[in-house]
Amino acid sequence: MPLTKRIANLNAYKLSPSLVGTASWKARVTAIQEIAPDILGLQEVIVDETLPASQWAAQASAVIEQLAAECGLSATTVRADGTLGPTAMANNANRGWYTALLWNPAAARPVPGTFRPYGAPDFWHGFTTMAFDVGAVEPVVVGCYHGDPFRGDWRAAESLRLKSAFRTAGGAKPGFAIGDFNALSAAEITGPDGEPRYYDAEPYLEQDHDDLEYQLLPGTIGGEQLADRRQSEALLRRGFMVDAAAHLAAPWHPTVGHWEDGQGDPDPWGPRRIDLILATRPVAPALVSYRTHQSPAAEEASDHLPVVCDFDPAKISKER
């Protein structure tokens, strides 16, 4: 049995009931099977918002449960009394866009009664959380997040609410925050000159288009044009969390920007890394490897490439 566990994330690009069984559906299934995750975060499961909101959950659940089954995973939660609960998914009640958690039951067991779906007013998209028994000193909390795409101020506020799901009176719970953050990371590394620099270099310096206000710090458009990193600054402060890619000094690789114009939504941003795996302080020493999964199936499946991190549960600690 492997000593390490694998956590991964995929923004599945508008995965709707109408796509089930299509070539793009099969590409998503293939990409997930290639990764073989023990825990997987999923974003952008969408439903027909012209239907009554009372029907959204059933639609989303059917898509997520079928995807899980075809990938050899589970998405069904367990209540505190041990009975089967709802699908591990969450949305803002005003929007038919869902985040979800899927897992390999042989490697990651959901802790009964720990599933929590968060929506408005805290999150533009839903925030799905649950604790898993992965053989560590205590359960590991995993939160699947999809950041507000339009408002830097809201992303910053969301990060504080997200962070609260991992707090204890004495510090940080063992856990991962994974997802499409819709913003660049504030993680730093040491540059060739020995000085700290961002792991993700500034991509917007020479750009000039209408969407810049969604990604730049206020007041910098037409000037320095600096990326708004306040969201992850809050999560990374004092090492509460680490960005797995930067922490492991993995080769930089974009997660978006590989789709050409005319394929999916227009992309004025170019190659960026906005899909992140963040680990709390007790998990940081357990991180083993990190990579962006790029394959023909992954490139076809979504405008976001999956990110993958292996970790050693035996090296996870706890804070009290």
JOKARA-V392082 format. One record per pair of residues at least 6 apart in sequence whose ideal C-beta (glycine too) atoms are under 6 Angstrom apart, sorted by the first residue. I is the first residue (numbers start at 1). J is the second residue. D is the distance in whole Angstrom. If there is no record, write none. Layout:
BEGIN
i: <I/I>
j: <J/J>
d: <D/D>
END
This chain:
BEGIN
i: <4/4/4/5/5/5/5/6/6/6/7/7/7/8/8/8/8/8/9/9/9/9/9/10/10/11/11/11/11/11/12/12/12/12/13/13/13/14/14/15/15/16/17/17/19/27/27/27/28/29/29/30/31/31/31/32/33/34/35/35/35/38/38/38/39/39/39/40/41/41/41/42/43/43/43/43/45/45/45/45/46/46/47/47/47/47/49/56/60/60/61/64/64/64/64/65/65/68/68/68/73/73/73/74/74/75/75/75/76/77/77/77/77/78/78/78/79/80/80/82/88/88/88/88/88/89/89/89/90/90/90/90/90/90/91/91/91/92/92/92/93/93/94/97/98/99/99/99/99/99/100/101/101/101/108/108/109/110/110/111/111/111/114/114/115/116/117/118/119/122/123/124/125/127/128/129/129/131/131/132/133/134/134/135/136/136/137/137/138/140/140/141/141/142/143/143/144/145/145/145/146/146/147/147/147/148/148/149/150/152/155/155/156/156/159/159/159/160/162/163/166/166/166/166/170/170/171/172/172/172/172/174/174/174/175/176/177/178/180/181/181/182/183/184/184/184/185/185/185/185/186/186/186/186/187/187/187/188/188/189/189/191/199/200/202/203/203/204/205/209/211/212/216/216/217/217/220/235/235/239/241/241/242/242/243/244/244/244/244/244/245/248/248/250/253/254/254/254/255/255/255/255/255/256/256/257/257/258/259/264/275/275/277/277/279/282/282/282/282/283/285/286/286/286/286/287/288/288/288/289/290/291/292/292/293/293/294/298/298>
j: <288/310/312/38/134/311/313/37/38/310/39/176/309/35/37/40/306/308/41/178/179/275/307/42/306/43/44/180/302/304/28/42/44/302/44/302/303/44/46/44/45/46/59/63/25/297/300/301/301/70/71/297/297/298/301/71/71/295/293/306/308/104/107/108/103/108/142/102/144/178/179/100/99/146/179/180/60/63/64/98/96/97/56/59/60/96/96/96/89/98/87/75/87/89/100/75/87/74/75/102/102/103/104/103/105/87/88/102/84/85/86/88/115/85/110/112/85/112/113/112/100/101/115/128/130/98/100/128/99/117/118/126/127/128/98/119/126/119/120/126/119/120/120/125/126/125/126/128/144/146/128/128/130/144/132/134/133/130/132/131/133/139/130/131/130/129/128/127/126/161/158/148/146/145/144/143/165/139/141/140/139/140/313/313/313/316/316/318/318/174/175/173/175/176/165/177/179/162/177/179/179/180/155/181/182/154/155/182/214/228/183/231/230/231/231/234/235/234/177/235/172/173/175/280/319/320/319/240/280/281/319/282/283/316/280/279/278/277/275/274/276/274/231/200/227/229/200/232/243/276/229/232/233/236/199/243/246/196/198/199/246/197/246/273/227/270/272/225/225/268/268/221/225/228/226/228/226/241/278/281/278/280/279/284/278/277/279/287/290/309/290/287/290/290/292/271/272/273/273/275/292/304/305/272/304/270/271/299/303/303/304/307/307/309/287/316/317/318/319/316/315/311/312/315/316/311/310/311/312/310/309/308/305/307/306/308/305/305/306>
d: <5/5/5/5/5/6/6/5/5/5/5/6/5/5/4/5/5/5/4/4/6/6/5/6/4/4/5/4/6/4/6/6/5/6/6/4/5/6/5/6/5/5/6/6/5/5/4/4/4/5/6/4/4/4/5/5/6/6/6/6/6/5/4/5/5/5/6/4/4/4/6/4/5/4/6/5/5/6/6/4/6/5/5/4/5/4/4/5/6/5/4/5/5/6/5/6/6/6/4/5/4/6/6/6/5/5/5/5/5/4/6/5/4/6/5/4/4/5/3/6/6/4/6/6/6/5/4/6/6/3/6/3/6/4/5/6/4/4/4/6/5/6/6/5/6/6/5/5/5/5/6/5/6/5/4/5/4/6/6/4/6/5/5/4/5/5/6/4/5/4/6/4/4/5/4/4/5/4/5/5/6/5/5/4/4/4/6/5/5/5/6/5/4/5/5/5/6/6/6/4/6/5/5/5/4/4/5/5/5/4/6/4/4/5/4/4/5/6/6/6/6/5/5/5/5/5/3/6/4/5/6/4/5/5/5/5/4/5/5/6/5/6/5/5/4/6/5/5/5/6/4/4/4/6/5/4/4/5/6/5/5/4/4/5/6/6/6/5/5/5/6/5/6/6/5/5/5/5/6/6/4/5/6/5/6/4/6/5/5/5/5/6/5/4/4/4/6/5/5/4/6/6/5/5/6/5/4/6/5/5/5/5/6/5/6/6/4/6/6/5/5/5/5/4/5/5/4/6/6/5/5/5/5/6/4/5/6/6/6>
END
